[in-house]
Amino acid sequence: MSSIADKFKKFLPVNGNNVSVSADSAAALTLENVDTLQTSEEKTVLIRRDAAPEPTGLPADTDAADAAAAAQAPEQAVQAEASSPAAGSARATRTRRSQRSNPARQQRILAMALAGVVLLLLLVAGSAILRAERLAQQVAATGQSLMQSQRLAKSVSQALVGTGFGYAVERRAREGEIAARVLSVARDLRRIGSAALDLAWTACGRLDAFYERGLNPWDAAAGMLICARAGLEVRALPAAEGLPAGVLVAPASIADDLEAVVRPSGR
């Protein structure tokens, strides 16, 4: 401690040779007989030393660069630990745990995936329906042209005609007269007993023409539509001379001639 006091005397005034410097157990310096701005009675100055700094563990001659490197060393160690495979595995485990602990997020992801699948199925189904519709139109047009080209009857004399008869005796007598006229000019006459089947066969070409009176709407409505879509002439026969109204179906090439034959008056 005396060496510290001797060094401190160097900073005192020239006439400070009589200054007395002493150190106590409290780590403080006591200066006596110091020329200061204080009164003459106050010639003692007590200088307390600051607490000693904490040791840094570095040599006294370590420069600032070494200190900075030493400060960054813990951070680099943490980064190296984070980049290690074990740290990556731990981080992945924590991620999986967080995902498992969030069922709402998983439900949202599942709902979005299902919506995407449903949208894809709707697009595929819509495309298939459009292709099927176009194919059906092509088949209908092709089938219609085939049915028209395969019909052999170019006149009433070549036509195979289908018909039907009522149940009343008076009506059957008049219908028999008309059937006799048809047989005299057509190739042949057929009676199957079902107007719906007669119309279907006429549409597909098994019969060349068909006529009948006194049909109910449910007997002929569907068959008439099928014949019209097949390209045939569908005509209504008016009621006349005690006979009810009826229907006549035939190709356009023989429809007028056949209608003239099946009229009650024969004209």
C-alpha positions in Angstrom: 0.0 0.0 0.0 3.0 2.4 0.7 4.0 2.1 -3.0 0.5 3.3 -4.0 0.8 6.2 -1.6 4.2 7.2 -3.0 2.8 7.1 -6.6 -0.1 9.3 -5.5 2.2 11.9 -4.0 3.5 12.6 -7.5 0.2 14.2 -8.4 0.1 16.5 -5.4 1.4 20.2 -5.5 5.1 21.0 -5.1 4.7 22.1 -1.6 2.9 18.9 -0.7 6.0 17.2 0.8 4.5 17.4 4.2 1.4 15.5 3.1 0.9 12.4 5.0 -0.8 9.5 3.2 -2.0 6.4 5.0 -4.2 3.4 4.1 -6.7 1.7 6.3 -8.3 -1.7 6.3 -11.4 -0.4 4.4 -9.3 0.0 1.2 -9.3 3.9 1.5 -6.5 6.5 1.4 -6.2 9.2 3.9 -4.3 12.4 3.0 -3.3 14.9 5.7 -1.8 18.4 5.4 -3.1 18.8 1.8 -3.3 22.3 0.3 -6.9 22.5 -1.0 -9.6 25.1 -1.3 -11.0 23.9 2.0 -10.4 25.7 5.3 -7.1 25.3 7.1 -8.8 23.1 9.7 -9.7 20.6 7.0 -6.4 19.4 5.8 -7.4 15.7 5.6 -8.9 14.2 2.4 -10.4 10.7 2.4 -10.3 9.0 -1.0 -12.3 5.8 -1.2 -11.4 3.2 -3.8 -14.0 1.8 -6.2 -14.9 -1.9 -5.9 -12.5 -4.1 -7.9 -13.9 -5.1 -11.3 -14.9 -8.6 -11.8 -12.3 -10.8 -13.4 -12.9 -11.5 -17.1 -10.7 -14.6 -17.3 -8.6 -12.9 -20.1 -4.9 -12.0 -19.9 -4.2 -8.3 -19.2 -2.7 -7.9 -22.6 -5.7 -9.3 -24.6 -6.7 -6.8 -27.3 -10.3 -5.8 -28.3 -10.4 -8.3 -31.2 -9.7 -11.2 -28.9 -12.4 -9.9 -26.5 -15.0 -9.7 -29.3 -14.1 -13.2 -30.5 -14.5 -14.5 -26.9 -17.9 -12.8 -26.7 -19.1 -14.4 -29.9 -17.9 -17.9 -29.0 -21.1 -18.8 -27.0 -23.3 -17.7 -29.9 -21.2 -19.8 -32.4 -21.5 -22.7 -30.1 -25.3 -22.4 -30.0 -25.4 -22.1 -33.8 -23.2 -25.2 -34.2 -25.5 -27.1 -31.8 -28.6 -26.0 -33.7 -27.0 -27.2 -37.0 -26.1 -30.6 -35.7 -28.2 -33.7 -36.8 -29.4 -34.2 -33.2 -30.7 -30.6 -33.0 -32.4 -31.0 -36.4 -34.1 -34.2 -35.2 -35.2 -32.5 -32.0 -36.6 -29.5 -33.9 -38.5 -31.9 -36.3 -39.9 -33.7 -33.2 -41.1 -30.4 -31.7 -42.7 -29.5 -35.1 -44.6 -32.8 -35.3 -45.7 -32.4 -31.7 -47.0 -28.9 -32.4 -48.8 -30.1 -35.5 -50.4 -33.0 -33.5 -51.4 -30.5 -30.8 -53.3 -28.4 -33.3 -56.3 -30.5 -34.6 -58.1 -27.4 -36.0 -55.3 -26.8 -38.4 -55.3 -30.4 -39.5 -59.0 -30.3 -40.1 -58.7 -27.2 -42.3 -56.0 -28.9 -44.3 -58.1 -32.0 -44.7 -61.2 -30.0 -45.7 -59.1 -28.1 -48.4 -57.8 -31.4 -49.8 -61.3 -32.9 -49.9 -62.6 -29.8 -51.7 -59.9 -30.1 -54.3 -60.7 -33.7 -54.9 -64.4 -33.0 -55.3 -63.7 -30.1 -57.7 -61.5 -32.4 -59.8 -64.2 -35.1 -59.9 -66.8 -32.5 -60.9 -64.6 -31.3 -63.7 -64.0 -34.8 -64.9 -67.7 -35.7 -64.7 -68.7 -32.5 -66.6 -66.2 -33.2 -69.3 -67.5 -36.8 -69.6 -71.1 -35.6 -69.8 -70.3 -33.1 -72.6 -68.5 -35.8 -74.6 -71.4 -38.2 -74.1 -73.9 -35.6 -75.3 -71.9 -34.8 -78.4 -71.5 -38.5 -79.1 -75.2 -39.1 -78.7 -76.0 -36.3 -81.1 -73.6 -37.8 -83.6 -75.1 -41.2 -83.2 -78.6 -39.9 -83.5 -77.8 -38.0 -86.7 -76.0 -41.1 -88.1 -78.8 -43.5 -87.0 -81.4 -41.2 -88.6 -79.5 -41.1 -91.9 -79.1 -44.9 -91.8 -82.7 -45.5 -91.1 -83.7 -43.2 -93.9 -81.2 -44.9 -96.3 -82.3 -48.4 -95.4 -86.0 -47.9 -96.0 -86.8 -49.8 -99.1 -90.3 -48.4 -99.7 -90.2 -45.6 -102.2 -93.9 -45.7 -102.9 -97.1 -47.0 -101.2 -96.9 -50.1 -103.4 -93.6 -51.1 -101.7 -94.7 -50.2 -98.2 -95.3 -52.7 -95.4 -98.0 -50.9 -93.4 -99.1 -51.5 -89.8 -102.5 -50.7 -88.4 -105.0 -51.5 -85.6 -108.8 -51.9 -85.1 -111.3 -50.8 -82.6 -113.6 -53.1 -80.5 -117.0 -51.7 -81.7 -118.6 -53.8 -84.5 -119.8 -50.7 -86.5 -116.4 -49.1 -86.3 -114.6 -52.3 -87.2 -116.7 -52.6 -90.4 -115.6 -49.1 -91.6 -112.0 -49.8 -90.6 -112.2 -53.0 -92.6 -113.2 -51.2 -95.7 -110.2 -48.8 -95.3 -107.8 -51.8 -94.7 -109.1 -53.4 -97.9 -108.2 -50.3 -99.8 -104.7 -50.3 -98.3 -104.2 -54.0 -99.1 -105.1 -53.2 -102.7 -102.3 -50.6 -103.1 -99.6 -51.5 -100.5 -97.2 -54.5 -100.3 -98.9 -55.9 -97.2 -100.7 -55.0 -94.0 -99.7 -56.0 -90.4 -101.7 -55.9 -87.1 -99.5 -56.4 -84.0 -102.1 -55.3 -81.4 -99.9 -52.6 -79.7 -99.9 -49.1 -81.1 -96.7 -48.3 -79.1 -94.9 -51.3 -80.6 -96.2 -50.4 -84.1 -94.8 -46.9 -83.8 -91.4 -48.1 -82.4 -91.1 -50.6 -85.3 -92.0 -48.0 -87.8 -89.3 -45.7 -86.3 -86.6 -48.4 -86.6 -87.6 -49.5 -90.1 -89.4 -52.8 -89.4 -92.6 -51.2 -90.7 -92.6 -48.6 -93.5 -95.8 -46.8 -92.3 -98.5 -47.0 -89.6 -102.0 -45.6 -89.2 -104.7 -46.1 -86.6 -107.8 -44.3 -85.2 -109.2 -44.0 -81.7 -105.9 -44.2 -79.9 -105.5 -42.9 -76.3 -102.8 -40.3 -75.6 -100.7 -42.8 -73.5 -100.8 -45.3 -76.4 -99.2 -43.1 -79.0 -97.5 -40.0 -77.4 -94.1 -41.6 -76.8 -94.1 -43.5 -80.1 -95.1 -40.4 -82.1 -92.1 -38.5 -80.6 -89.7 -41.4 -81.4 -91.0 -41.5 -85.0 -90.6 -37.7 -85.3 -87.0 -37.9 -84.1 -86.4 -40.7 -86.6 -87.3 -38.3 -89.4 -90.7 -39.6 -90.3 -93.9 -37.6 -91.1 -96.3 -37.6 -88.1 -99.8 -36.5 -89.1 -103.1 -36.3 -87.3 -106.1 -37.9 -89.0 -109.3 -35.9 -88.4 -112.5 -37.6 -87.3 -114.8 -38.3 -90.2 -117.9 -40.4 -91.1 -118.3 -41.8 -87.6 -114.7 -42.7 -87.1 -112.6 -41.1 -84.3 -109.4 -39.1 -85.0 -106.2 -41.0 -85.4 -102.6 -40.8 -86.4 -100.5 -41.6 -89.5 -96.8 -42.1 -89.6 -94.8 -42.6 -92.8 -91.8 -41.4 -94.7 -92.3 -38.1 -96.5 -92.1 -39.8 -99.9 -95.3 -41.8 -99.3 -97.1 -39.9 -96.6 -99.4 -38.0 -99.0 -100.4 -41.1 -101.0 -101.0 -43.2 -97.9 -103.1 -40.5 -96.2 -105.3 -40.3 -99.3 -105.9 -44.1 -99.1 -106.8 -44.2 -95.4 -109.4 -41.5 -95.6 -112.9 -42.8 -94.9 -114.1 -41.5 -98.3 -111.1 -42.9 -100.1 -110.3 -39.5 -101.6 
